[in-house]
Amino acid sequence: MAEQRQQDPLHGITLEMILNQLVATYGWEELGRRINIKCFTNDPSISSSLKFLRRTPWARAKVEALYLKQG
């Protein structure tokens, strides 16, 4: 099990932490361009985006991929 944690680059990082980092890096406008989902382009907020991303696996995967890509 410890091996699995070491291989998971997102271990210990919450979705809220990821989203806050992406917003700080790109801002809402650029984030909405990079990942075209309504919660980033139409009256965005951390709380509404978290609600959507927690219910929508494909969108969460895109956000996590962008976070990992930025390194």
HELIX and SHEET records of a PDB file:
HELIX    1   1 ALA A    2  GLN A    7  1                                   6    
HELIX    2   2 LEU A   15  ARG A   34  1                                  20    
HELIX    3   3 LYS A   38  THR A   41  1                                   4    
HELIX    4   4 ILE A   46  ARG A   55  1                                  10    
HELIX    5   5 PRO A   57  GLN A   70  1                                  14    
END                                                                             
